[in-house]
Amino acid sequence: MHPYPHHYRTHAVGGPEQPITVSGEGLPDLETGPPPAFDGPPGYWSPESMLSAAVANCFILTFRALSRHAGLAWSALSVDVDGTLEKTADGLRFTRFDIRATLTAAGADAATAAELMQKAEKHCLISRSLNAQVHLEAAVVA
Protein backbone atom coordinates (compact mmCIF):
# COMPACT_ATOMS: atom_id res chain seq x y z
CA MET A 1 0.00 0.00 0.00
CA HIS A 2 1.17 3.51 -0.76
CA PRO A 3 1.75 5.99 2.08
CA TYR A 4 -1.00 8.45 2.98
CA PRO A 5 -2.45 10.79 1.95
CA HIS A 6 -3.82 9.23 -1.24
CA HIS A 7 -5.14 11.49 -3.99
CA TYR A 8 -7.83 10.59 -6.54
CA ARG A 9 -7.82 13.09 -9.37
CA THR A 10 -10.61 13.11 -11.90
CA HIS A 11 -11.74 15.39 -14.69
CA ALA A 12 -15.13 16.18 -16.18
CA VAL A 13 -16.00 18.14 -19.29
CA GLY A 14 -19.43 19.04 -20.62
CA GLY A 15 -21.41 21.68 -22.39
CA PRO A 16 -24.98 22.92 -22.19
CA GLU A 17 -26.34 19.55 -23.42
CA GLN A 18 -25.63 15.90 -22.56
CA PRO A 19 -23.45 13.95 -21.97
CA ILE A 20 -20.71 14.93 -19.55
CA THR A 21 -17.49 12.93 -19.91
CA VAL A 22 -15.78 11.96 -16.68
CA SER A 23 -12.21 10.69 -16.81
CA GLY A 24 -9.37 9.72 -14.56
CA GLU A 25 -5.73 8.85 -15.16
CA GLY A 26 -5.51 5.31 -16.51
CA LEU A 27 -9.29 4.88 -16.46
CA PRO A 28 -11.81 4.55 -19.29
CA ASP A 29 -13.97 7.60 -19.93
CA LEU A 30 -17.49 7.45 -18.57
CA GLU A 31 -20.39 9.37 -20.08
CA THR A 32 -22.69 10.74 -17.41
CA GLY A 33 -25.72 12.93 -17.06
CA PRO A 34 -28.43 13.95 -14.66
CA PRO A 35 -30.69 11.14 -13.46
CA PRO A 36 -34.22 10.79 -14.85
CA ALA A 37 -35.50 12.08 -11.48
CA PHE A 38 -33.94 15.43 -12.46
CA ASP A 39 -35.34 15.15 -16.01
CA GLY A 40 -32.16 13.64 -17.40
CA PRO A 41 -32.22 11.04 -20.16
CA PRO A 42 -32.20 7.37 -19.17
CA GLY A 43 -29.14 5.25 -19.81
CA TYR A 44 -26.43 7.38 -18.20
CA TRP A 45 -24.62 7.07 -14.90
CA SER A 46 -25.34 10.11 -12.76
CA PRO A 47 -23.42 11.48 -9.79
CA GLU A 48 -26.24 10.11 -7.62
CA SER A 49 -26.07 6.59 -9.08
CA MET A 50 -22.26 6.62 -8.95
CA LEU A 51 -22.38 7.54 -5.25
CA SER A 52 -24.72 4.63 -4.44
CA ALA A 53 -22.52 2.33 -6.54
CA ALA A 54 -19.44 3.57 -4.67
CA VAL A 55 -21.07 2.59 -1.36
CA ALA A 56 -21.83 -0.91 -2.71
CA ASN A 57 -18.39 -1.33 -4.25
CA CYS A 58 -16.61 -0.13 -1.11
CA PHE A 59 -18.67 -2.50 1.05
CA ILE A 60 -17.52 -5.48 -1.04
CA LEU A 61 -13.89 -4.36 -1.11
CA THR A 62 -13.89 -3.77 2.66
CA PHE A 63 -15.52 -7.16 3.30
CA ARG A 64 -12.99 -8.77 0.97
CA ALA A 65 -10.09 -7.37 3.00
CA LEU A 66 -11.66 -8.27 6.36
CA SER A 67 -12.58 -11.82 5.30
CA ARG A 68 -9.10 -12.42 3.87
CA HIS A 69 -7.56 -11.33 7.17
CA ALA A 70 -10.01 -13.52 9.13
CA GLY A 71 -9.51 -16.54 6.85
CA LEU A 72 -13.20 -16.71 5.93
CA ALA A 73 -13.88 -18.55 2.67
CA TRP A 74 -16.77 -17.28 0.56
CA SER A 75 -17.80 -17.38 -3.07
CA ALA A 76 -20.04 -14.36 -3.74
CA LEU A 77 -21.31 -11.18 -2.14
CA SER A 78 -24.29 -9.46 -3.72
CA VAL A 79 -24.93 -5.90 -2.54
CA ASP A 80 -27.87 -3.62 -3.33
CA VAL A 81 -27.76 -0.02 -2.15
CA ASP A 82 -30.74 2.32 -2.01
CA GLY A 83 -29.56 5.90 -1.58
CA THR A 84 -32.28 8.29 -0.36
CA LEU A 85 -32.04 11.87 -1.61
CA GLU A 86 -34.29 14.30 0.22
CA LYS A 87 -35.03 17.97 0.43
CA THR A 88 -33.86 19.12 3.86
CA ALA A 89 -33.73 22.49 5.60
CA ASP A 90 -30.17 22.80 4.25
CA GLY A 91 -31.15 21.81 0.70
CA LEU A 92 -31.01 18.56 -1.24
CA ARG A 93 -28.79 15.86 0.23
CA PHE A 94 -28.52 12.14 0.67
CA THR A 95 -29.95 11.32 4.08
CA ARG A 96 -29.70 7.54 4.10
CA PHE A 97 -28.07 4.57 2.38
CA ASP A 98 -29.74 1.20 2.85
CA ILE A 99 -27.36 -1.66 2.12
CA ARG A 100 -28.77 -5.13 1.46
CA ALA A 101 -25.94 -7.64 1.35
CA THR A 102 -26.24 -11.37 0.69
CA LEU A 103 -23.13 -13.45 1.20
CA THR A 104 -22.75 -16.93 -0.27
CA ALA A 105 -20.30 -18.84 1.90
CA ALA A 106 -20.77 -22.60 1.89
CA GLY A 107 -19.32 -24.19 5.00
CA ALA A 108 -18.42 -20.87 6.63
CA ASP A 109 -19.44 -19.97 10.15
CA ALA A 110 -22.56 -17.81 9.64
CA ALA A 111 -22.00 -15.83 12.84
CA THR A 112 -18.43 -14.93 11.83
CA ALA A 113 -19.57 -14.00 8.33
CA ALA A 114 -22.35 -11.80 9.68
CA GLU A 115 -19.92 -10.12 12.09
CA LEU A 116 -17.52 -9.39 9.23
CA MET A 117 -20.33 -7.85 7.20
CA GLN A 118 -21.17 -5.58 10.14
CA LYS A 119 -17.50 -4.60 10.35
CA ALA A 120 -17.42 -3.94 6.59
CA GLU A 121 -20.36 -1.54 6.96
CA LYS A 122 -18.62 0.19 9.86
CA HIS A 123 -15.22 0.49 8.16
CA CYS A 124 -16.17 1.25 4.54
CA LEU A 125 -14.33 4.51 3.90
CA ILE A 126 -16.92 5.78 1.40
CA SER A 127 -19.97 5.48 3.64
CA ARG A 128 -17.93 6.69 6.65
CA SER A 129 -17.09 9.82 4.66
CA LEU A 130 -20.74 10.67 4.00
CA ASN A 131 -23.08 12.72 6.15
CA ALA A 132 -25.96 10.24 5.93
CA GLN A 133 -27.32 7.34 7.93
CA VAL A 134 -26.19 3.91 6.78
CA HIS A 135 -28.31 0.86 7.51
CA LEU A 136 -27.15 -2.69 6.78
CA GLU A 137 -29.43 -5.66 6.23
CA ALA A 138 -27.14 -8.69 5.95
CA ALA A 139 -27.86 -12.32 5.11
CA VAL A 140 -25.58 -15.34 4.82
CA VAL A 141 -26.57 -18.29 2.63
CA ALA A 142 -24.83 -21.63 2.23
N, C-alpha and C positions, 0 to 999 in steps of 0.2 A: 504494500500500500504506500502511496505517496504521502509525504508529510503535509500537515494542514497549514494554512487553509487551502482548500480546493476551490477552483474557480470554474464555472460552467458558462462559457460565453456563447451566446446565440445571436442571430441576426434575423430581422424580419423586414420585408419590403413589400409595399402595396400602394395602390392608388385609390381613386375614389370608387372603384368597382372591385368585385371579387376576381380572383382569390388573392390572399396574402401568402407569400412564400416565406417560410421559416427555415432557417438553415443553421448548422453548427459545424465546426471544424471536424472533418472526417465523417460527417453524417449525411444521409440522403436528404434532399430537400423535401419539405412537407407543405402541401398546399392546404391552407386553412381559411376559415371564414367564420362569420357569426353563426350561432346555432339557430335552427328553425324557430326556437322560442323567442329570438330577437329578430325574427323575419329574415333570417339568413337562408340560403338555399340548402337543401339536404345534400348529404354526400361529402361534407367536408368536416375534418376535425376542427373543433373550436377550442379556444382557451379553456372553456368550461369542461368540455369532454376530455381534453388533455390533462387537466388537473385531476379529475376523477380517475383517469387511467393511471396517472402517476401514483396515486394512493394505492391502487390495486397492485401495480408493478412493484412498488416499494415494499408492500406487505409480503409479496412472494419472495423477493430478494432477501428481506430481513429474516423471514422464516427459513429460507435456504441456509443462510449463515448460521442461525441458531441451531437448526437440526443437524447440520454437519458437525458443529462443535459438540452437540449432545450425543452424536452417534445414532440418531433416529433415522431409520430407513423408511422411505416413502416413495410413491410413484407419481403422484399428481396432486396439485393444489389448484382448485378452481376458485377464483375470487370475483365476486360481483360487488361493485361499489355504486351506491346511489348518493350522489352529492346533492344537497338541498340548497338552492339559491333563494334567498328571501329578501324582501324589502324591509330594512330595519330603520331605526331612527337615524342611524349613521349613513344610510344609503344601502344599495344592493351589496350583499356579501353572502358567501357560503356560510351557513350556520351549522351544518351537520353533514357528516359522511357516515353512511351505514355500510359496513363491510360484511358481506356474507361469504364465508370461506368454507369450502368443503375439501377436506384432506383425504386422499386415498392412501392408506398405509397398512397393507396386509401384514398381519403379525406384529405390528407395533403396539406398544402400550398406549391405549387410548387416552389415559389420564396425562401421560407425559406429552403426547402429541397436542392435546388441548392446552396444556400449560405453555407449550412453546408457541402456539398460535396467539395466546394472550400476550406473551412477551413480545411477539412480532408486532402486534398492534401497539403496544406500549413504546417500542423502540424504533419504529419506522420513522426515519428522519423527515420524510415528506409530511406525514400527518402531524408529527410533533411540531413542525414549523408553521402549521396553520392555526388560525384563530377560529376554530370551529370545534364542535363536539364530534367525537369519533365513537361509534358504537360498533362492537364486533359481535356477530352471531356466528359461532364456529361449530362445525360438525366434523366428526372423524368417521370414515367408513372403511370397512375391511375389503 
